[in-house]
Amino acid sequence: RLRGSAAAASTLRLAIQIVGYLLVLIIVLGLLAVRVESVLLSGAIGSVVIGLAAQQSLGNAFAGIVLLVSRPFVVGDYITLRAGALGGQYDGEVTSITLMFTMMNTADGPMSFPNSAVLAAGTGRRQRPGSDTLIH
């Protein structure tokens, strides 16, 4: 039985690649007698600046990781998203969960929702319209 999705696997692969590249970079800088401390300090300052500039994108990425790990719903589920930040309530089938967006087929057509808004929304699985089973 599969325990993860392709999106979760690609996220994990990206994280492992980044850690590997950073380790190689630190080792090469050490071999070239470059002061690693000053490079790390510059990287830390740069990371703070980039983090502040990309706060919304980073929030979506972290929310995407939480959605992929906790799995409140999976691709193929028919769900309801209810949040003021999304402009009300949306019902539809989840077609994709990526690092930044959750895509759904709704009555209004395909829609993409930012993961930070999906994580903050009230969410619940529902029966598809027209199915034989009634919800009590």
DSSP file with accessible surface (Angstrom, degrees, kcal/mol):
  #  RESIDUE AA STRUCTURE BP1 BP2  ACC     N-H-->O    O-->H-N    N-H-->O    O-->H-N    TCO  KAPPA ALPHA  PHI   PSI    X-CA   Y-CA   Z-CA
    1    1 A R              0   0  259      0, 0.0     2,-0.3     0, 0.0     0, 0.0   0.000 360.0 360.0 360.0 134.1    0.0    0.0    0.0
    2    2 A L        -     0   0  154      1,-0.1     3,-0.0     2,-0.0     0, 0.0  -0.552 360.0-174.6 -75.7 136.2    1.3    3.4   -0.9
    3    3 A R        +     0   0  187     -2,-0.3     2,-0.3     2,-0.0    -1,-0.1   0.527  65.6  36.9-106.4 -11.2    1.8    5.7    2.1
    4    4 A G  S    S-     0   0   48      4,-0.0     2,-0.2     3,-0.0    65,-0.1  -0.883  73.1-122.4-136.8 169.6    2.8    8.9    0.2
    5    5 A S     >  -     0   0   57     -2,-0.3     4,-2.2    63,-0.1     5,-0.2  -0.590  33.3-104.4-106.8 172.8    2.0   10.7   -2.9
    6    6 A A  H  > S+     0   0   85      1,-0.2     4,-2.4     2,-0.2     5,-0.2   0.873 121.5  54.7 -64.5 -35.4    4.2   11.9   -5.8
    7    7 A A  H  > S+     0   0   22      2,-0.2     4,-1.9     1,-0.2    -1,-0.2   0.912 108.3  47.9 -65.8 -40.6    4.1   15.4   -4.5
    8    8 A A  H  > S+     0   0   29      1,-0.2     4,-2.3     2,-0.2    -2,-0.2   0.905 111.8  50.8 -66.3 -39.0    5.3   14.3   -1.1
    9    9 A A  H  X S+     0   0   59     -4,-2.2     4,-2.6     1,-0.2    -2,-0.2   0.908 109.8  48.9 -65.5 -41.6    8.1   12.3   -2.7
   10   10 A S  H  X S+     0   0   52     -4,-2.4     4,-2.3     2,-0.2    -1,-0.2   0.883 110.5  51.7 -68.6 -33.2    9.3   15.2   -4.8
   11   11 A T  H  X S+     0   0   27     -4,-1.9     4,-2.2     2,-0.2    -2,-0.2   0.933 111.6  46.5 -65.8 -44.2    9.3   17.5   -1.7
   12   12 A L  H  X S+     0   0  110     -4,-2.3     4,-2.4     2,-0.2     5,-0.2   0.916 111.5  51.7 -64.4 -41.4   11.4   15.1    0.2
   13   13 A R  H  X S+     0   0  145     -4,-2.6     4,-2.4     1,-0.2    -2,-0.2   0.926 109.7  50.0 -61.7 -42.2   13.8   14.6   -2.8
   14   14 A L  H  X S+     0   0   83     -4,-2.3     4,-2.4     2,-0.2    -1,-0.2   0.922 110.2  49.9 -63.1 -43.2   14.2   18.4   -3.0
   15   15 A A  H  X S+     0   0   51     -4,-2.2     4,-2.2     1,-0.2    -1,-0.2   0.922 111.5  48.3 -63.2 -42.1   14.9   18.8    0.7
   16   16 A I  H  X S+     0   0  110     -4,-2.4     4,-2.4     1,-0.2    -1,-0.2   0.908 111.0  51.1 -66.7 -39.1   17.6   16.0    0.5
   17   17 A Q  H  X S+     0   0   79     -4,-2.4     4,-2.7    -5,-0.2     5,-0.2   0.926 109.3  50.2 -63.1 -43.2   19.2   17.6   -2.5
   18   18 A I  H  X S+     0   0   87     -4,-2.4     4,-2.3     2,-0.2    -2,-0.2   0.938 111.7  47.4 -62.6 -45.1   19.4   21.0   -0.8
   19   19 A V  H  X S+     0   0   86     -4,-2.2     4,-2.3     1,-0.2    -1,-0.2   0.926 112.7  50.2 -62.2 -41.9   21.0   19.5    2.3
   20   20 A G  H  X S+     0   0   31     -4,-2.4     4,-2.3     1,-0.2    -2,-0.2   0.928 110.4  48.4 -62.6 -45.6   23.5   17.5    0.1
   21   21 A Y  H  X S+     0   0  162     -4,-2.7     4,-2.5     1,-0.2    -1,-0.2   0.895 110.7  51.8 -63.0 -39.4   24.5   20.6   -1.9
   22   22 A L  H  X S+     0   0   96     -4,-2.3     4,-2.4    -5,-0.2    -1,-0.2   0.916 109.5  49.4 -64.6 -40.9   25.0   22.6    1.2
   23   23 A L  H  X S+     0   0  100     -4,-2.3     4,-2.3     2,-0.2    -2,-0.2   0.926 112.1  47.9 -63.1 -44.5   27.3   19.9    2.7
   24   24 A V  H  X S+     0   0   87     -4,-2.3     4,-2.7     2,-0.2     5,-0.2   0.921 111.4  51.4 -62.4 -42.5   29.3   19.7   -0.5
   25   25 A L  H  X S+     0   0   88     -4,-2.5     4,-2.6     1,-0.2     5,-0.2   0.928 110.2  48.3 -61.8 -43.8   29.6   23.5   -0.6
   26   26 A I  H  X S+     0   0   67     -4,-2.4     4,-2.0     1,-0.2    -1,-0.2   0.917 112.7  48.4 -64.8 -40.5   30.8   23.7    3.0
   27   27 A I  H  X S+     0   0  107     -4,-2.3     4,-2.2     2,-0.2    -2,-0.2   0.933 112.3  48.1 -66.0 -44.0   33.4   21.0    2.4
   28   28 A V  H  X S+     0   0   66     -4,-2.7     4,-1.8     1,-0.2    -2,-0.2   0.920 111.0  50.8 -64.0 -42.6   34.7   22.6   -0.8
   29   29 A L  H  <>S+     0   0   29     -4,-2.6     5,-2.5    -5,-0.2    -1,-0.2   0.893 109.8  51.2 -62.9 -36.6   35.0   26.0    1.0
   30   30 A G  H ><5S+     0   0   44     -4,-2.0     3,-1.2     1,-0.2    -2,-0.2   0.897 109.1  50.3 -65.6 -38.9   36.9   24.3    3.8
   31   31 A L  H 3<5S+     0   0  144     -4,-2.2    -1,-0.2     1,-0.2    -2,-0.2   0.820 108.6  52.3 -68.9 -29.3   39.3   22.8    1.3
   32   32 A L  T 3<5S-     0   0  122     -4,-1.8    -1,-0.2    -5,-0.2    -2,-0.2   0.343 115.4-117.2 -88.4   6.9   39.9   26.1   -0.4
   33   33 A A  T < 5 +     0   0   90     -3,-1.2     2,-0.4     1,-0.2    -3,-0.2   0.781  61.0 153.2  62.7  30.7   40.7   27.7    3.0
   34   34 A V      < -     0   0   60     -5,-2.5     2,-0.7    -6,-0.2    -1,-0.2  -0.730  57.1-105.4 -86.2 138.6   37.8   30.1    2.9
   35   35 A R     >  -     0   0  169     -2,-0.4     4,-1.4     1,-0.2     3,-0.3  -0.516  30.9-163.7 -68.0 109.4   36.6   31.1    6.3
   36   36 A V  H  > S+     0   0   31     -2,-0.7     4,-2.9     1,-0.2     5,-0.2   0.853  83.1  63.7 -65.1 -32.2   33.4   29.1    6.6
   37   37 A E  H  > S+     0   0  124      1,-0.2     4,-2.4     2,-0.2    -1,-0.2   0.913 103.6  46.0 -60.9 -43.6   32.1   31.3    9.5
   38   38 A S  H  > S+     0   0   51     -3,-0.3     4,-2.4     2,-0.2    -1,-0.2   0.885 112.9  50.2 -69.7 -34.7   32.0   34.4    7.4
   39   39 A V  H  X S+     0   0   52     -4,-1.4     4,-2.4     2,-0.2    -2,-0.2   0.922 111.6  48.4 -67.2 -41.7   30.2   32.5    4.6
   40   40 A L  H  X S+     0   0   97     -4,-2.9     4,-2.4     2,-0.2    -2,-0.2   0.895 111.1  50.5 -65.7 -38.7   27.7   31.1    7.1
   41   41 A L  H  X S+     0   0  113     -4,-2.4     4,-2.4    -5,-0.2     5,-0.2   0.935 111.2  48.0 -64.9 -43.8   27.1   34.5    8.6
   42   42 A S  H  X S+     0   0   82     -4,-2.4     4,-2.6     1,-0.2    -2,-0.2   0.905 112.1  50.4 -62.2 -40.1   26.5   36.0    5.1
   43   43 A G  H  X S+     0   0   37     -4,-2.4     4,-2.4     2,-0.2    -1,-0.2   0.890 109.3  50.9 -64.8 -38.1   24.1   33.2    4.3
   44   44 A A  H  X S+     0   0   53     -4,-2.4     4,-1.9     2,-0.2    -2,-0.2   0.931 111.9  46.1 -66.5 -43.5   22.2   33.7    7.6
   45   45 A I  H  X S+     0   0  103     -4,-2.4     4,-2.1     1,-0.2    -2,-0.2   0.933 114.0  49.1 -64.6 -43.5   21.7   37.4    6.9
   46   46 A G  H  X S+     0   0   29     -4,-2.6     4,-2.7     1,-0.2     5,-0.2   0.886 108.3  54.4 -62.6 -37.1   20.7   36.7    3.3
   47   47 A S  H  X S+     0   0   78     -4,-2.4     4,-2.8     2,-0.2    -1,-0.2   0.892 107.0  50.4 -65.5 -37.8   18.2   34.0    4.5
   48   48 A V  H  X S+     0   0   95     -4,-1.9     4,-2.3     2,-0.2     5,-0.2   0.936 112.3  47.0 -65.3 -43.8   16.5   36.5    6.8
   49   49 A V  H  X S+     0   0   92     -4,-2.1     4,-2.1     1,-0.2    -2,-0.2   0.944 115.7  44.5 -63.5 -46.6   16.2   39.1    4.0
   50   50 A I  H  X S+     0   0  113     -4,-2.7     4,-2.4     1,-0.2    -1,-0.2   0.909 111.5  54.4 -65.2 -39.8   14.9   36.5    1.5
   51   51 A G  H  < S+     0   0   23     -4,-2.8    -1,-0.2    -5,-0.2    -2,-0.2   0.903 109.9  46.3 -62.0 -40.2   12.5   35.1    4.2
   52   52 A L  H >< S+     0   0  124     -4,-2.3     3,-0.9     1,-0.2    -1,-0.2   0.893 114.7  47.5 -68.5 -38.0   11.0   38.5    4.8
   53   53 A A  H 3< S+     0   0   91     -4,-2.1     3,-0.2     1,-0.2    -2,-0.2   0.846 120.0  37.5 -71.6 -33.0   10.6   39.1    1.1
   54   54 A A  T 3X S+     0   0   32     -4,-2.4     4,-2.8    -5,-0.2     5,-0.3  -0.066  76.1 129.5-110.2  33.4    9.1   35.8    0.4
   55   55 A Q  H <> S+     0   0  138     -3,-0.9     4,-2.3     1,-0.2    -1,-0.2   0.895  73.8  46.6 -58.6 -43.9    7.0   35.4    3.5
   56   56 A Q  H  > S+     0   0  154     -3,-0.2     4,-2.1     2,-0.2    -1,-0.2   0.931 114.0  47.5 -67.7 -42.6    3.7   34.5    1.7
   57   57 A S  H  > S+     0   0   65      1,-0.2     4,-2.3     2,-0.2    -2,-0.2   0.913 112.8  49.0 -65.0 -41.2    5.4   32.0   -0.6
   58   58 A L  H  X S+     0   0   72     -4,-2.8     4,-2.7     2,-0.2     5,-0.2   0.887 108.7  54.1 -66.0 -36.3    7.2   30.3    2.3
   59   59 A G  H  X S+     0   0   33     -4,-2.3     4,-2.3    -5,-0.3    -2,-0.2   0.914 109.7  47.4 -62.3 -41.5    3.9   30.2    4.3
   60   60 A N  H  X S+     0   0   11     -4,-2.1     4,-2.3     2,-0.2    -2,-0.2   0.898 111.9  50.7 -65.0 -40.5    2.3   28.4    1.4
   61   61 A A  H  X S+     0   0   19     -4,-2.3     4,-2.1     2,-0.2    -2,-0.2   0.938 112.7  44.7 -65.1 -45.6    5.2   26.0    1.1
   62   62 A F  H  X S+     0   0  138     -4,-2.7     4,-2.3     1,-0.2    -1,-0.2   0.898 113.5  50.7 -66.4 -38.3    5.2   25.1    4.8
   63   63 A A  H  X S+     0   0    6     -4,-2.3     4,-2.6    -5,-0.2    -1,-0.2   0.888 108.3  53.8 -64.6 -37.2    1.4   24.8    4.8
   64   64 A G  H  X S+     0   0    0     -4,-2.3     4,-2.5    35,-0.5    -2,-0.2   0.906 107.7  49.8 -62.0 -40.8    1.8   22.4    1.7
   65   65 A I  H  X S+     0   0   65     -4,-2.1     4,-2.2    34,-0.2     5,-0.2   0.935 111.1  49.2 -63.8 -43.0    4.2   20.3    3.7
   66   66 A V  H  X S+     0   0   68     -4,-2.3     4,-3.1     1,-0.2     5,-0.4   0.926 112.1  48.4 -62.3 -43.6    1.8   20.1    6.6
   67   67 A L  H  X S+     0   0    4     -4,-2.6     4,-1.7     1,-0.2     6,-0.3   0.901 112.4  48.7 -63.8 -39.5   -1.1   19.2    4.3
   68   68 A L  H  < S+     0   0   18     -4,-2.5    -1,-0.2    -5,-0.2    -2,-0.2   0.854 118.5  39.5 -70.0 -32.3    1.0   16.5    2.6
   69   69 A V  H  < S+     0   0  112     -4,-2.2    -2,-0.2    -5,-0.2    -3,-0.2   0.922 122.2  38.0 -82.8 -46.1    2.1   15.0    5.9
   70   70 A S  H  < S-     0   0   71     -4,-3.1    -3,-0.2    -5,-0.2    -2,-0.2   0.765  87.1-157.5 -80.0 -25.7   -1.1   15.2    7.9
   71   71 A R     <  +     0   0   97     -4,-1.7    -3,-0.1    -5,-0.4    -4,-0.1   0.921  22.6 172.6  50.0  63.1   -3.5   14.3    5.0
   72   72 A P  S    S+     0   0   61      0, 0.0     2,-0.3     0, 0.0    53,-0.1   0.764  79.5   2.3 -67.6 -20.1   -6.8   15.8    6.2
   73   73 A F  S    S-     0   0    3     -6,-0.3     2,-0.3    51,-0.1    -2,-0.1  -0.956  75.2-144.3-155.2 160.9   -7.9   14.9    2.6
   74   74 A V    >   -     0   0   59     -2,-0.3     3,-2.2    -3,-0.1    20,-0.3  -0.829  40.5 -71.7-125.7 167.8   -6.4   13.2   -0.3
   75   75 A V  T 3  S+     0   0   85     -2,-0.3    20,-0.2     1,-0.3     3,-0.1  -0.362 120.7  31.5 -59.8 131.9   -6.6   13.5   -4.1
   76   76 A G  T 3  S+     0   0   25     18,-2.7    -1,-0.3     1,-0.4     2,-0.1   0.163  88.4 125.3 103.0 -17.9  -10.0   12.3   -5.2
   77   77 A D    <   -     0   0   36     -3,-2.2    17,-2.7    16,-0.1     2,-0.6  -0.467  59.8-132.8 -71.7 146.4  -11.9   13.3   -2.1
   78   78 A Y  E     +A   93   0A  43     48,-0.4    48,-3.2    15,-0.2     2,-0.3  -0.906  42.5 169.9 -97.5 116.4  -15.0   15.5   -2.4
   79   79 A I  E     -AB  92 125A   0     13,-2.9    13,-2.3    -2,-0.6     2,-0.4  -0.804  34.6-131.6-127.8 168.3  -14.5   18.2    0.2
   80   80 A T  E     -AB  91 124A   5     44,-2.2    44,-1.4    -2,-0.3     2,-0.5  -0.986  15.2-162.8-118.6 130.1  -15.9   21.5    1.4
   81   81 A L  E     -AB  90 123A   0      9,-2.9     9,-2.6    -2,-0.4     2,-0.5  -0.972   9.6-176.8-109.7 126.9  -13.5   24.5    2.2
   82   82 A R  E     +AB  89 122A 132     40,-2.4    40,-2.6    -2,-0.5     2,-0.3  -0.950  22.9 128.9-129.8 110.8  -15.1   27.2    4.3
   83   83 A A  E > > -A   88   0A  19      5,-2.3     5,-2.2    -2,-0.5     3,-0.6  -0.955  54.8-135.6-160.2 143.2  -13.1   30.3    5.0
   84   84 A G  G > 5S+     0   0   75     -2,-0.3     3,-1.1     1,-0.2    -1,-0.1   0.846 107.1  61.6 -65.8 -34.1  -13.5   34.1    4.9
   85   85 A A  G 3 5S+     0   0   94      1,-0.3    -1,-0.2     2,-0.1    32,-0.1   0.788 105.1  48.3 -64.6 -25.6  -10.0   34.4    3.3
   86   86 A L  G < 5S-     0   0   21     -3,-0.6    -1,-0.3     2,-0.2    -2,-0.2   0.504 122.6-105.5 -90.2  -7.6  -11.2   32.3    0.4
   87   87 A G  T < 5S-     0   0   63     -3,-1.1     2,-0.4    -4,-0.4    -3,-0.2   0.766  73.5 -48.3  90.6  25.1  -14.3   34.3   -0.1
   88   88 A G  E   <S-A   83   0A  30     -5,-2.2    -5,-2.3     2,-0.0     2,-0.4  -0.939  96.2 -16.1 125.7-138.0  -16.8   31.9    1.3
   89   89 A Q  E     -A   82   0A  89     -2,-0.4     2,-0.4    -7,-0.2    -7,-0.2  -0.894  46.8-171.9-117.8 138.8  -17.5   28.2    0.8
   90   90 A Y  E     -A   81   0A  50     -9,-2.6    -9,-2.9    -2,-0.4     2,-0.4  -0.997   2.6-167.4-130.4 131.3  -16.2   25.9   -2.0
   91   91 A D  E     +A   80   0A  58     -2,-0.4    16,-0.7   -11,-0.2     2,-0.3  -0.948  33.1 110.7-113.9 137.9  -17.3   22.3   -2.7
   92   92 A G  E     -AC  79 106A   0    -13,-2.3   -13,-2.9    -2,-0.4     2,-0.4  -0.982  62.7 -72.8 175.1 176.0  -15.4   20.2   -5.1
   93   93 A E  E     -AC  78 105A  66     12,-1.9    12,-2.6    -2,-0.3     2,-0.5  -0.764  44.3-122.7 -92.7 130.8  -13.2   17.2   -5.8
   94   94 A V  E     + C   0 104A   0    -17,-2.7   -18,-2.7    -2,-0.4    10,-0.3  -0.612  33.4 172.9 -72.8 121.9   -9.5   17.5   -4.9
   95   95 A T  E     +     0   0A  54      8,-2.6     2,-0.3    -2,-0.5     9,-0.2   0.674  62.7   2.8-103.1 -22.9   -7.5   17.0   -8.1
   96   96 A S  E     - C   0 103A  39      7,-1.5     7,-2.9   -22,-0.1     2,-0.5  -0.961  47.5-159.9-163.9 143.9   -4.0   17.8   -6.9
   97   97 A I  E     + C   0 102A  16     -2,-0.3     5,-0.2     5,-0.2     2,-0.2  -0.968  28.1 168.9-126.8 111.5   -2.1   18.8   -3.8
   98   98 A T        -     0   0   44      3,-2.9   -30,-0.1    -2,-0.5    -2,-0.0  -0.517  51.5 -89.5-111.3-175.6    1.3   20.4   -4.5
   99   99 A L  S    S+     0   0   50     -2,-0.2   -35,-0.5     1,-0.2   -34,-0.2   0.847 123.2  21.1 -65.2 -32.2    3.8   22.3   -2.4
  100  100 A M  S    S+     0   0   55      1,-0.2    15,-2.1   -36,-0.1     2,-0.3   0.759 124.2  30.9-108.8 -31.7    2.1   25.7   -3.1
  101  101 A F  E     - D   0 114A  87     13,-0.2    -3,-2.9    14,-0.1     2,-0.5  -0.940  54.0-144.0-134.4 154.4   -1.5   25.1   -4.1
  102  102 A T  E     -CD  97 113A   0     11,-2.7    11,-2.8    -2,-0.3     2,-0.4  -0.981  26.1-152.0-112.8 124.8   -4.4   22.7   -3.7
  103  103 A M  E     +CD  96 112A  46     -7,-2.9    -8,-2.6    -2,-0.5    -7,-1.5  -0.828  16.6 178.4-102.6 138.0   -6.4   22.2   -6.9
  104  104 A M  E     -CD  94 111A   0      7,-2.9     7,-3.0    -2,-0.4     2,-0.7  -0.981  30.9-131.5-135.9 147.1  -10.1   21.4   -6.9
  105  105 A N  E     +CD  93 110A  74    -12,-2.6   -12,-1.9    -2,-0.3     2,-0.2  -0.901  41.7 174.9 -93.2 113.7  -12.8   20.8   -9.5
  106  106 A T  E >   -CD  92 109A  19      3,-1.8     3,-1.7    -2,-0.7   -14,-0.2  -0.554  50.1 -94.4-110.7 178.3  -15.7   22.9   -8.3
  107  107 A A  T 3  S+     0   0  105    -16,-0.7   -15,-0.1     1,-0.3    -1,-0.0   0.795 128.5  53.3 -63.4 -26.1  -19.2   23.8   -9.7
  108  108 A D  T 3  S-     0   0  138      1,-0.4    -1,-0.3     3,-0.0    -3,-0.0   0.394 124.6 -98.5 -87.0   0.9  -17.5   27.0  -11.1
  109  109 A G  E <  S-D  106   0A  24     -3,-1.7    -3,-1.8     2,-0.1    -1,-0.4  -0.546  70.2 -16.6 109.7-175.7  -14.8   24.9  -12.8
  110  110 A P  E     -D  105   0A 110      0, 0.0     2,-0.3     0, 0.0    -5,-0.2  -0.386  66.5-177.8 -65.4 136.7  -11.2   24.1  -11.8
  111  111 A M  E     -D  104   0A  54     -7,-3.0    -7,-2.9    -2,-0.1     2,-0.4  -0.990  20.0-146.2-136.9 147.0   -9.8   26.3   -9.1
  112  112 A S  E     -D  103   0A  73     -2,-0.3    -9,-0.2    -9,-0.2   -11,-0.0  -0.951  15.0-166.4-112.5 131.7   -6.4   26.6   -7.3
  113  113 A F  E     -D  102   0A   8    -11,-2.8   -11,-2.7    -2,-0.4     2,-0.1  -0.953  27.2-112.1-117.7 134.9   -6.3   27.6   -3.6
  114  114 A P  E >>  -D  101   0A  40      0, 0.0     4,-2.0     0, 0.0     3,-0.5  -0.406  26.2-127.7 -63.7 139.2   -3.1   28.6   -1.8
  115  115 A N  H 3> S+     0   0    0    -15,-2.1     4,-2.8     1,-0.2     5,-0.2   0.820 106.1  59.8 -61.9 -31.7   -2.2   26.0    0.8
  116  116 A S  H 3> S+     0   0   48    -16,-0.3     4,-1.5     1,-0.2    -1,-0.2   0.911 109.0  44.5 -64.8 -37.0   -1.9   28.5    3.7
  117  117 A A  H <> S+     0   0   16     -3,-0.5     4,-1.0     2,-0.2    -2,-0.2   0.877 113.1  51.2 -72.2 -36.6   -5.6   29.4    3.1
  118  118 A V  H  < S+     0   0    1     -4,-2.0     3,-0.4     1,-0.2    -2,-0.2   0.918 109.6  50.1 -66.1 -41.0   -6.6   25.7    2.8
  119  119 A L  H  < S+     0   0   78     -4,-2.8    -1,-0.2     1,-0.2    -2,-0.2   0.873 113.8  45.3 -66.0 -34.2   -4.8   24.9    6.0
  120  120 A A  H  < S+     0   0   87     -4,-1.5    -1,-0.2    -5,-0.2    -2,-0.2   0.647  99.4  93.8 -82.3 -14.4   -6.6   27.7    7.8
  121  121 A A  S  < S-     0   0   12     -4,-1.0     2,-0.5    -3,-0.4   -38,-0.2  -0.399  86.9-105.6 -79.7 155.5  -10.0   26.9    6.3
  122  122 A G  E     -B   82   0A  45    -40,-2.6   -40,-2.4    -2,-0.1     2,-0.4  -0.680  49.4-170.9 -73.9 125.5  -12.7   24.7    7.9
  123  123 A T  E     +B   81   0A  57     -2,-0.5     2,-0.3   -42,-0.2   -42,-0.2  -0.952  15.5 162.9-127.5 143.2  -12.4   21.5    5.9
  124  124 A G  E     -B   80   0A  17    -44,-1.4   -44,-2.2    -2,-0.4     2,-0.2  -0.977  36.1-115.1-158.6 144.4  -14.6   18.4    5.7
  125  125 A R  E     -B   79   0A 139     -2,-0.3     2,-0.3   -46,-0.2   -46,-0.3  -0.552  39.1-174.5 -74.8 144.6  -15.1   15.4    3.4
  126  126 A R        -     0   0  109    -48,-3.2   -48,-0.4    -2,-0.2     2,-0.2  -0.906  29.8 -97.2-135.1 163.1  -18.6   15.3    1.8
  127  127 A Q        -     0   0   84     -2,-0.3     3,-0.1     1,-0.1     8,-0.1  -0.581  49.2-105.0 -76.2 144.0  -20.7   12.9   -0.3
  128  128 A R    >   -     0   0  103     -2,-0.2     3,-1.8     1,-0.1    -1,-0.1  -0.427  42.4 -97.1 -66.0 144.1  -20.6   13.8   -4.0
  129  129 A P  T 3  S+     0   0   98      0, 0.0    -1,-0.1     0, 0.0     3,-0.1  -0.373 111.0  24.7 -60.7 137.9  -23.8   15.4   -5.2
  130  130 A G  T 3  S+     0   0   81      1,-0.3     2,-0.1    -3,-0.1    -2,-0.1   0.454  88.1 136.5  86.8   0.1  -26.1   12.9   -6.8
  131  131 A S    <   -     0   0   47     -3,-1.8    -1,-0.3     2,-0.1    -4,-0.0  -0.432  62.2-122.0 -77.5 160.3  -24.7    9.9   -4.9
  132  132 A D  S    S+     0   0  164     -2,-0.1     2,-0.3    -3,-0.1    -1,-0.1   0.746  86.1  87.6 -75.0 -23.8  -27.2    7.4   -3.5
  133  133 A T        -     0   0   86      1,-0.0     2,-0.3     0, 0.0    -2,-0.1  -0.632  68.9-144.7 -84.2 134.7  -26.1    7.7    0.2
  134  134 A L        -     0   0  135     -2,-0.3     2,-0.5    -7,-0.0    -2,-0.1  -0.725   9.7-131.7 -95.6 146.7  -27.7   10.5    2.2
  135  135 A I              0   0  113     -2,-0.3    -9,-0.0    -8,-0.1     0, 0.0  -0.832 360.0 360.0 -97.6 128.6  -25.8   12.4    4.9
  136  136 A H              0   0  212     -2,-0.5     0, 0.0     0, 0.0     0, 0.0  -0.772 360.0 360.0-101.1 360.0  -27.7   12.6    8.2
